[in-house]
Amino acid sequence: MAGQPPPVPTVVAVTGSTRAPQLDPAPSVPAPLRTLPEALLLDFGGVVFATRKRPEAWAEVVDQVGELLARAGHHIPAHVLEQALRGGDKALKDWKNASSRRRTPRELTHREIWSDFYAAPLPEPAREVLIGSAGVLQAQLTATLATHTVRPGIRELLAVAQQRGVRLGIVSNAHSGRAHRALLAAHGLDESFGVQVYSDEVGIRKPHPGMIELAATALGTCAARSWYVGDTFDRDVVAGRRAGVGAVMLTRHHHTDNPPFPVAEDADAVFDTPEGLAALLQHAQPETRSAPTPSAVRIAPTRPSALLLDHGGVIAVSVPDAALRRAFASQLSQQLARAGYPITVEQAAEVVVAAQARHKQWKADHSDDAVMSEIDATTFWVELAGPAVTSLLPTSRHAGALAWLRAEAHQLMVGYARAKSRPTVRPGVPELLHKARALGVPVAVVSNTVNGRAVREELDEAGLVHLIGVHVYSDELGRRKPDPLMPATALRALAADPAHAWFVGDKPHRDVAAARAAGVGTVVLVRGGSSTDAELDDAPAHLRPDHVISEMGDLIALALPEGS
């Protein structure tokens, strides 16, 4: 009858260790599922989405990877690439199965996945190219190799959770949280979730209980007062039990009944699809209890072996944009409120200003370090922005807000980086890049940045990314100029002779220093970037470039003259 709650579902209980689910002859709801949770945590694949492999898509992936390598001057036969990529995929699957045996496994970085798995058998220069674009490639793989369909019952489940005030989170082992976030948004589901925790973004993977604990804390509760729904015994059930969740359930998918090894832990319930979950949540009863306590003149005699370009000040110049910053502050305010931490747009803008000031001090404090490390997204948002956020909230909400910032740090950093200023490609840059391509001179971007992904997106929007062979960004490498590892990494990826390479920057103390230390033969600084004319003209002898130019178009005649 209309207006009545759905009937209590028949729960499929797991018995013994044979993984043979059976219907309870007198259908009843297990005790852990009778109490309304404060948070409902869902796995991504196998719960929210059904996935189907697309074996035919390997040809698309090979084309994508081959094109990327060709931009850097490396031409590897398609059958060789396919063999390497398929072999890496198989090895990665074995690694994941082995990792689920560990008690607290860490997640591989994108660079490790491409260095040690997909690109492992390729020549070093080609491997360096792929490692440098690992994040982009991993997102493409996720989107290409499988189709994703919202599973039946999910939309109803989300609606019931919101109706009953149960906060929602995603907890997923993912080699591309970026791709998963995009899929949720594409299906109109992203705004239902207060937090999304992906293993590649937080550095650990299930069955590490820390992922569930992080999500629960970020939603202002604890694992014991949360339900967790996954689709595997070895990762999801084990993680749930280790975290001490109030209840753990499974929705059957490809690997549910075929764990890679015997698992002793059982689920509280197993469903063929998520359709029964909404009724369970609808009939669960609230329990009255106190709030939880959140616990980096010599001119090459021949055509350059490579052209290394800084981004900010060289490829593009940027100006502050109040509208962009306001839009990001509004987005931050909305996201925090969705997770249960309401702050105003004005307060969110103040959080960003405070984080920027602390970041400036962080760089000053590390300016004399022997190794020039770059700040990571988690440090920025938890340690620099975190105090500004928690100062706006009651003490009881601090731990949860910091957990939320840790979980969302990578996604927040993209928005922050894009909102800092509005970039404009400098005149002469497109012509320079096209001339380099025509002459067969490989190009790399070597840039200090808090978010290489944001730089890539800007280059793509400017129609330039296909002209660039290698990307080296400080946040992805973990080192920043004047550390010579940055240009050295680009040179290795391009298999370029350093003595015949050119580096173009706009800062003597970072760009000249890094290029000289890496053995780059010719260093150029361009006016109109971050350094004043006086700083360029009066640089000390050891930081003086070989050339100072006024416009990027001047570099064409200087480095790539006709007949070269």
C-alpha positions as CSV (number, residue, x, y, z in Angstrom):
1,M,0.0,0.0,0.0
2,A,1.3,3.5,-0.8
3,G,3.0,5.3,2.0
4,Q,4.0,2.1,3.9
5,P,7.6,1.1,4.3
6,P,8.9,-1.8,2.2
7,P,8.7,-5.3,3.8
8,V,11.5,-6.5,5.9
9,P,13.7,-8.5,3.5
10,T,14.7,-12.1,3.7
11,V,18.3,-12.0,4.7
12,V,20.7,-14.4,3.2
13,A,23.0,-15.5,6.0
14,V,26.6,-16.8,5.6
15,T,27.2,-20.0,7.5
16,G,30.5,-21.8,8.1
17,S,33.5,-21.2,5.9
18,T,32.3,-22.8,2.7
19,R,30.8,-19.5,1.5
20,A,27.6,-21.4,0.6
21,P,24.8,-18.8,1.5
22,Q,21.5,-20.2,2.7
23,L,18.0,-18.7,3.3
24,D,17.0,-18.5,6.9
25,P,14.0,-20.8,7.2
26,A,12.3,-18.3,9.6
27,P,13.4,-15.0,8.0
28,S,14.7,-12.7,10.6
29,V,17.1,-9.8,10.7
30,P,20.4,-10.5,12.5
31,A,20.9,-8.4,15.6
32,P,23.6,-6.1,14.2
33,L,21.2,-5.0,11.5
34,R,18.4,-4.0,13.7
35,T,20.0,-0.9,15.0
36,L,20.0,2.2,12.7
37,P,23.7,3.2,11.9
38,E,25.0,6.7,12.1
39,A,26.9,6.1,8.8
40,L,26.5,3.8,5.9
41,L,29.8,3.1,4.1
42,L,29.7,1.6,0.6
43,D,32.3,0.0,-1.6
44,F,32.4,1.4,-5.1
45,G,32.7,-1.5,-7.6
46,G,30.4,-4.4,-6.8
47,V,28.1,-2.4,-4.6
48,V,27.3,1.0,-6.0
49,F,28.4,0.0,-9.5
50,A,28.4,-3.3,-11.4
51,T,31.5,-3.5,-13.6
52,R,32.0,-5.5,-16.8
53,K,35.4,-6.0,-18.4
54,R,35.9,-4.9,-22.0
55,P,38.6,-7.1,-23.4
56,E,38.3,-5.4,-26.7
57,A,39.3,-2.1,-25.1
58,W,42.9,-3.1,-24.9
59,A,43.4,-1.9,-28.4
60,E,42.1,1.6,-27.3
61,V,44.5,1.6,-24.4
62,V,47.4,0.6,-26.6
63,D,46.6,3.5,-28.9
64,Q,46.4,5.9,-26.0
65,V,49.8,4.8,-24.6
66,G,51.4,4.6,-28.0
67,E,50.4,8.2,-28.8
68,L,51.8,9.4,-25.5
69,L,55.1,7.7,-26.1
70,A,55.2,9.0,-29.7
71,R,55.0,12.6,-28.4
72,A,58.2,12.0,-26.6
73,G,59.8,10.4,-29.7
74,H,59.5,6.7,-28.7
75,H,57.8,4.4,-31.2
76,I,57.1,1.0,-29.8
77,P,55.2,-1.6,-31.8
78,A,51.6,-2.1,-30.8
79,H,52.0,-5.8,-30.1
80,V,54.9,-5.1,-27.8
81,L,52.9,-2.5,-25.9
82,E,49.9,-4.7,-25.6
83,Q,52.0,-7.6,-24.3
84,A,53.6,-5.3,-21.7
85,L,50.3,-3.8,-20.6
86,R,48.4,-7.0,-20.3
87,G,51.2,-8.6,-18.5
88,G,51.3,-5.7,-16.0
89,D,47.5,-6.0,-15.5
90,K,47.9,-9.7,-14.6
91,A,50.8,-9.0,-12.3
92,L,48.9,-6.2,-10.6
93,K,45.9,-8.5,-10.0
94,D,48.3,-11.0,-8.4
95,W,49.7,-8.2,-6.3
96,K,46.3,-7.1,-5.1
97,N,45.4,-10.6,-4.1
98,A,48.6,-11.0,-2.2
99,S,48.1,-7.6,-0.5
100,S,44.7,-8.6,0.8
101,R,46.5,-11.2,2.8
102,R,48.4,-8.5,4.7
103,R,47.0,-7.0,7.8
104,T,47.7,-3.3,7.0
105,P,48.6,-3.1,3.3
106,R,49.7,0.1,1.8
107,E,48.5,1.2,-1.7
108,L,50.8,1.6,-4.6
109,T,51.3,5.1,-6.0
110,H,50.4,5.7,-9.6
111,R,54.1,6.0,-10.4
112,E,54.8,2.6,-8.8
113,I,52.0,0.9,-10.8
114,W,53.4,2.1,-14.1
115,S,57.1,1.7,-13.2
116,D,56.8,-1.8,-11.6
117,F,53.9,-3.3,-13.5
118,Y,52.6,-1.9,-16.8
119,A,55.8,-0.3,-18.1
120,A,58.3,-2.6,-16.4
121,P,59.6,-4.5,-19.5
122,L,59.8,-1.3,-21.7
123,P,63.1,0.6,-22.4
124,E,64.0,3.1,-19.6
125,P,63.2,6.3,-21.6
126,A,59.7,5.0,-22.5
127,R,59.2,3.8,-19.0
128,E,60.0,7.3,-17.7
129,V,57.5,8.9,-20.0
130,L,54.7,6.6,-18.8
131,I,55.7,7.0,-15.1
132,G,55.5,10.8,-15.6
133,S,51.9,10.5,-16.8
134,A,50.9,7.7,-14.5
135,G,47.9,9.5,-12.9
136,V,46.4,10.4,-16.3
137,L,47.0,6.9,-17.6
138,Q,45.5,5.2,-14.6
139,A,42.3,7.3,-14.9
140,Q,42.1,6.4,-18.6
141,L,42.5,2.7,-17.8
142,T,39.7,2.8,-15.3
143,A,37.4,4.5,-17.7
144,T,38.3,2.4,-20.7
145,L,38.8,-1.2,-19.6
146,A,35.4,-1.6,-18.0
147,T,31.8,-0.4,-18.2
148,H,30.1,0.9,-15.0
149,T,26.4,0.5,-14.3
150,V,24.6,1.7,-11.2
151,R,23.4,-1.5,-9.4
152,P,19.7,-2.0,-8.8
153,G,18.5,-0.8,-5.4
154,I,21.3,1.8,-5.0
155,R,19.3,4.9,-5.7
156,E,16.6,3.7,-3.3
157,L,19.2,3.0,-0.6
158,L,20.6,6.5,-0.9
159,A,17.2,8.0,-0.7
160,V,16.3,6.0,2.4
161,A,19.6,6.9,4.1
162,Q,19.1,10.6,3.5
163,Q,15.5,10.4,4.7
164,R,16.6,8.7,7.9
165,G,19.6,11.0,8.5
166,V,22.2,8.3,7.9
167,R,25.4,9.8,6.5
168,L,26.9,8.2,3.4
169,G,30.5,7.4,2.5
170,I,32.4,5.6,-0.1
171,V,35.3,3.3,0.9
172,S,37.0,1.8,-2.1
173,N,40.3,0.2,-3.1
174,A,41.0,2.2,-6.3
175,H,44.0,2.8,-8.5
176,S,42.2,6.0,-9.7
177,G,40.0,7.7,-7.2
178,R,39.9,10.5,-9.7
179,A,38.1,8.3,-12.2
180,H,35.7,6.9,-9.6
181,R,34.8,10.4,-8.5
182,A,34.1,11.3,-12.1
183,L,31.9,8.2,-12.5
184,L,29.8,9.1,-9.4
185,A,29.4,12.6,-10.7
186,A,28.4,11.4,-14.2
187,H,25.7,9.3,-12.7
188,G,24.4,12.1,-10.4
189,L,25.4,10.2,-7.2
190,D,28.3,12.3,-5.9
191,E,26.4,14.7,-3.9
192,S,24.8,11.9,-1.9
193,F,28.1,11.1,-0.2
194,G,29.6,13.1,2.6
195,V,33.1,11.6,2.0
196,Q,34.8,9.4,-0.5
197,V,37.9,7.4,0.7
198,Y,40.0,5.9,-2.1
199,S,43.1,3.8,-1.5
200,D,45.2,5.6,-4.1
201,E,44.4,9.0,-2.4
202,V,45.0,7.9,1.3
203,G,47.9,5.5,0.7
204,I,46.4,2.4,2.3
205,R,44.1,-0.3,1.0
206,K,41.6,-2.8,2.4
207,P,41.7,-5.0,4.4
208,H,43.6,-2.2,6.2
209,P,40.9,-1.2,8.8
210,G,42.2,2.4,8.6
211,M,40.1,3.1,5.5
212,I,36.9,2.4,7.2
213,E,38.0,4.1,10.4
214,L,38.9,7.2,8.4
215,A,35.6,7.4,6.6
216,A,33.6,6.9,9.8
217,T,35.6,9.5,11.6
218,A,35.2,11.9,8.7
219,L,31.5,11.6,8.9
220,G,31.5,12.4,12.6
221,T,31.0,8.9,14.0
222,C,33.0,5.7,14.5
223,A,33.2,2.3,12.9
224,A,31.2,0.6,15.6
225,R,28.2,2.9,14.8
226,S,28.5,2.3,11.0
227,W,27.4,-0.3,8.6
228,Y,29.8,-1.3,5.8
229,V,28.8,-2.9,2.5
230,G,31.4,-4.6,0.2
231,D,31.5,-7.4,-2.3
232,T,34.6,-9.5,-1.2
233,F,35.4,-11.6,1.8
234,D,39.2,-11.2,1.8
235,R,39.1,-7.4,1.5
236,D,35.8,-6.1,2.6
237,V,34.6,-8.5,5.3
238,V,38.1,-8.7,6.8
239,A,38.5,-4.9,6.8
240,G,35.1,-4.5,8.4
241,R,35.8,-6.9,11.2
242,R,39.2,-5.5,11.8
243,A,37.7,-2.0,12.0
244,G,35.0,-3.2,14.4
245,V,32.0,-2.0,12.3
246,G,28.5,-2.4,13.7
247,A,27.6,-4.6,10.8
248,V,29.2,-5.8,7.6
249,M,27.3,-7.0,4.5
250,L,28.1,-8.2,1.0
251,T,26.3,-7.7,-2.3
252,R,27.4,-10.4,-4.7
253,H,29.6,-9.5,-7.6
254,H,32.3,-11.2,-9.7
255,H,34.6,-12.4,-6.9
256,T,32.3,-12.6,-3.9
257,D,32.2,-16.4,-3.8
258,N,35.7,-17.0,-5.0
259,P,38.2,-15.4,-2.6
260,P,41.8,-16.0,-3.5
261,F,42.3,-17.9,-0.3
262,P,40.2,-19.2,2.6
263,V,38.8,-16.4,4.9
264,A,37.7,-17.1,8.4
265,E,35.6,-14.0,8.9
266,D,31.9,-14.0,7.9
267,A,29.5,-11.3,6.9
268,D,26.3,-10.5,8.8
269,A,24.3,-10.8,5.6
270,V,24.9,-11.5,1.9
271,F,22.6,-10.2,-0.9
272,D,22.5,-11.1,-4.6
273,T,22.0,-7.4,-5.4
274,P,21.8,-4.2,-3.2
275,E,18.0,-4.2,-3.5
276,G,17.4,-5.6,0.0
277,L,19.6,-2.9,1.7
278,A,17.0,-0.1,1.6
279,A,14.4,-2.1,3.4
280,L,16.9,-3.1,6.1
281,L,17.9,0.5,6.6
282,Q,14.2,1.5,6.6
283,H,13.3,-0.9,9.4
284,A,16.4,-0.4,11.6
285,Q,15.6,1.3,14.9
286,P,17.5,4.3,16.3
287,E,19.4,3.6,19.5
288,T,19.6,6.4,22.1
289,R,23.2,6.9,23.2
290,S,25.8,9.6,23.8
291,A,27.7,11.1,20.9
292,P,31.0,9.3,20.1
293,T,34.3,10.8,21.1
294,P,36.4,11.2,17.9
295,S,39.3,10.0,19.3
296,A,63.3,21.5,-8.4
297,V,77.4,31.7,-23.4
298,R,77.0,27.9,-24.2
299,I,74.8,27.3,-27.2
300,A,74.4,23.7,-28.3
301,P,76.3,23.2,-31.6
302,T,73.4,21.2,-33.1
303,R,69.6,21.2,-32.8
304,P,68.6,20.9,-29.1
305,S,68.3,17.3,-27.8
306,A,65.3,18.5,-25.7
307,L,63.4,21.6,-24.8
308,L,62.5,21.8,-21.1
309,L,60.0,24.5,-20.2
310,D,58.7,25.8,-16.9
311,H,55.0,26.3,-16.8
312,G,54.1,29.3,-14.7
313,G,55.7,32.4,-16.1
314,V,57.0,30.6,-19.2
315,I,54.2,28.7,-20.9
316,A,51.5,30.8,-19.2
317,V,51.2,33.8,-17.1
318,S,48.5,34.0,-14.4
319,V,46.6,36.8,-12.7
320,P,44.5,36.4,-9.5
321,D,40.8,36.0,-10.1
322,A,38.4,36.9,-7.3
323,A,35.5,35.0,-9.0
324,L,37.5,31.8,-9.2
325,R,38.5,32.0,-5.6
326,R,35.0,32.7,-4.5
327,A,33.7,29.8,-6.5
328,F,36.2,27.5,-4.8
329,A,35.3,28.8,-1.4
330,S,31.7,28.1,-2.1
331,Q,32.5,24.6,-3.2
332,L,34.5,24.0,-0.1
333,S,31.7,25.3,2.1
334,Q,29.2,23.0,0.4
335,Q,31.4,19.9,0.7
336,L,32.1,20.5,4.3
337,A,28.5,21.0,5.1
338,R,27.5,17.9,3.2
339,A,29.9,15.9,5.5
340,G,28.4,17.6,8.6
341,Y,30.8,20.5,9.1
342,P,28.9,23.7,8.2
343,I,31.0,26.8,7.6
344,T,30.0,29.8,5.5
345,V,31.5,30.7,2.2
346,E,33.2,33.7,3.8
347,Q,34.8,31.4,6.4
348,A,35.9,28.9,3.7
349,A,37.6,31.8,1.9
350,E,39.4,32.7,5.1
351,V,40.5,29.0,5.5
352,V,42.1,29.2,2.0
353,V,43.9,32.5,2.8
354,A,45.2,31.0,6.0
355,A,46.4,27.9,4.3
356,Q,48.2,30.0,1.7
357,A,50.0,32.0,4.3
358,R,51.1,28.8,6.2
359,H,52.2,27.3,2.9
360,K,54.4,30.3,2.2
361,Q,56.0,29.9,5.6
362,W,56.3,26.1,5.0
363,K,58.4,26.9,1.9
364,A,60.5,29.4,3.8
365,D,61.2,26.8,6.6
366,H,62.3,24.2,4.0
367,S,64.3,26.5,1.8
368,D,67.7,25.3,3.2
369,D,66.9,21.6,3.1
370,A,69.5,19.4,1.4
371,V,66.6,17.7,-0.5
372,M,64.0,20.1,-1.8
373,S,60.8,18.2,-1.0
374,E,57.5,19.3,-2.3
375,I,54.4,19.6,0.0
376,D,51.8,16.9,-0.6
377,A,48.1,17.4,-0.7
378,T,47.5,15.7,2.7
379,T,50.0,17.9,4.5
380,F,48.6,21.0,2.9
381,W,44.9,20.3,3.8
382,V,45.3,18.6,7.1
383,E,48.3,20.4,8.6
384,L,48.0,23.8,7.0
385,A,44.3,24.3,6.3
386,G,43.1,22.0,9.1
387,P,43.7,24.4,12.0
388,A,41.7,27.1,10.2
389,V,38.8,24.7,9.7
390,T,38.8,23.3,13.2
391,S,38.9,26.8,14.7
392,L,35.4,27.3,13.3
393,L,34.0,24.1,14.8
394,P,33.2,22.7,18.3
395,T,36.1,20.7,19.8
396,S,34.1,17.5,19.4
397,R,34.1,17.9,15.6
398,H,37.8,18.5,15.2
399,A,38.9,14.9,14.7
400,G,36.1,14.3,12.2
401,A,36.9,17.4,10.2
402,L,40.6,16.6,10.0
403,A,39.7,13.0,8.8
404,W,37.5,14.5,6.1
405,L,40.3,16.8,5.0
406,R,42.6,13.9,4.7
407,A,40.2,11.8,2.7
408,E,39.3,14.7,0.3
409,A,42.8,16.3,0.1
410,H,43.7,15.2,-3.4
411,Q,40.4,16.4,-4.9
412,L,40.5,19.6,-2.9
413,M,44.0,20.3,-4.2
414,V,42.8,20.2,-7.8
415,G,40.1,22.8,-7.2
416,Y,42.5,24.9,-5.1
417,A,45.2,24.9,-7.7
418,R,42.8,25.9,-10.5
419,A,41.3,28.6,-8.4
420,K,44.5,30.4,-7.4
421,S,44.7,32.4,-10.6
422,R,43.5,32.5,-14.2
423,P,46.3,31.4,-16.7
424,T,46.8,32.8,-20.2
425,V,49.2,31.2,-22.6
426,R,52.0,33.5,-23.5
427,P,52.3,34.7,-27.1
428,G,54.7,32.6,-29.2
429,V,54.2,29.4,-27.1
430,P,52.0,27.5,-29.6
431,E,54.3,28.5,-32.5
432,L,57.3,27.3,-30.5
433,L,55.8,24.0,-29.6
434,H,54.6,23.3,-33.2
435,K,58.1,24.2,-34.5
436,A,59.7,21.8,-32.0
437,R,57.3,19.1,-33.1
438,A,58.1,19.7,-36.8
439,L,61.8,19.6,-36.1
440,G,61.6,16.5,-33.9
441,V,62.8,18.3,-30.8
442,P,61.0,16.7,-27.8
443,V,59.5,18.9,-25.2
444,A,59.0,18.5,-21.4
445,V,57.2,20.6,-18.9
446,V,59.2,20.9,-15.7
447,S,57.3,22.8,-13.1
448,N,57.0,23.4,-9.4
449,T,53.3,23.2,-8.6
450,V,51.0,22.0,-5.8
451,N,49.0,20.0,-8.4
452,G,50.3,18.6,-11.6
453,R,46.9,17.4,-12.6
454,A,45.6,21.0,-12.6
455,V,48.5,22.0,-14.9
456,R,47.8,19.2,-17.3
457,E,44.1,20.2,-17.4
458,E,45.1,23.8,-18.3
459,L,47.5,22.6,-21.0
460,D,44.8,20.4,-22.4
461,E,42.2,23.2,-22.4
462,A,44.7,25.4,-24.2
463,G,45.2,22.8,-26.9
464,L,48.8,22.2,-26.1
465,V,49.0,18.9,-24.2
466,H,49.5,16.9,-27.4
467,L,52.6,18.8,-28.2
468,I,54.3,17.9,-24.9
469,G,56.2,14.6,-24.6
470,V,57.0,14.5,-20.8
471,H,55.5,16.1,-17.7
472,V,57.5,16.5,-14.5
473,Y,55.6,18.2,-11.7
474,S,57.0,18.7,-8.2
475,D,53.9,17.4,-6.3
476,E,54.1,14.1,-8.3
477,L,57.8,13.7,-8.1
478,G,58.0,14.7,-4.5
479,R,60.9,17.1,-5.2
480,R,60.9,20.8,-6.3
481,K,63.3,23.0,-8.1
482,P,66.1,24.0,-7.4
483,D,66.5,20.2,-6.9
484,P,68.2,18.9,-10.0
485,L,66.1,15.7,-9.9
486,M,63.3,17.5,-11.7
487,P,65.2,18.4,-15.0
488,A,67.2,15.2,-14.7
489,T,64.0,13.1,-14.6
490,A,62.7,14.9,-17.8
491,L,66.0,14.3,-19.5
492,R,65.9,10.6,-18.7
493,A,62.4,10.3,-19.9
494,L,63.3,11.9,-23.2
495,A,66.6,10.0,-23.6
496,A,68.1,13.4,-24.2
497,D,71.8,14.5,-23.9
498,P,71.9,17.1,-21.1
499,A,74.7,19.0,-22.6
500,H,72.6,19.7,-25.8
501,A,69.3,20.3,-23.9
502,W,67.8,23.7,-23.4
503,F,65.9,24.8,-20.2
504,V,63.6,27.8,-20.2
505,G,62.5,29.3,-16.9
506,D,61.8,32.6,-15.2
507,K,63.6,32.4,-11.8
508,P,67.4,32.5,-11.4
509,H,67.4,30.9,-8.0
510,R,65.2,27.9,-8.9
511,D,65.4,27.4,-12.7
512,V,69.0,28.3,-13.4
513,A,70.2,26.5,-10.3
514,A,68.3,23.3,-11.1
515,A,69.3,23.2,-14.8
516,R,72.9,23.9,-14.1
517,A,73.1,21.2,-11.4
518,A,71.4,18.7,-13.8
519,G,74.1,19.4,-16.5
520,V,71.7,21.2,-18.9
521,G,73.8,22.8,-21.7
522,T,71.8,26.0,-22.3
523,V,69.7,27.9,-19.9
524,V,67.3,30.7,-20.8
525,L,65.2,33.0,-18.6
526,V,62.2,34.9,-20.0
527,R,61.0,38.3,-18.8
528,G,57.4,38.9,-17.7
529,G,57.2,35.9,-15.4
530,S,57.6,35.8,-11.6
531,S,61.0,37.6,-11.5
532,T,61.5,41.3,-12.0
533,D,63.8,42.6,-14.7
534,A,66.3,43.7,-12.0
535,E,66.3,40.1,-10.5
536,L,67.1,38.7,-14.0
537,D,69.7,41.3,-14.9
538,D,71.5,41.4,-11.5
539,A,71.5,37.6,-10.7
540,P,74.8,36.4,-9.2
541,A,77.3,34.9,-11.6
542,H,76.5,31.3,-10.7
543,L,72.8,31.9,-11.4
544,R,73.1,33.8,-14.7
545,P,71.4,32.3,-17.7
546,D,73.0,32.0,-21.1
547,H,70.2,34.1,-22.6
548,V,67.4,36.4,-21.4
549,I,64.5,36.9,-23.7
550,S,61.5,39.2,-23.7
551,E,59.0,37.0,-25.4
552,M,58.6,33.2,-25.9
553,G,58.6,33.7,-29.7
554,D,62.2,35.0,-29.4
555,L,63.2,31.4,-28.5
556,I,62.2,30.1,-31.9
557,A,65.0,32.0,-33.7
558,L,67.4,31.3,-30.8
559,A,67.0,27.6,-30.3
560,L,65.1,26.4,-33.4
561,P,66.3,28.6,-36.3
562,E,65.5,27.8,-39.9
563,G,67.8,25.1,-41.3
564,S,68.6,23.7,-37.9
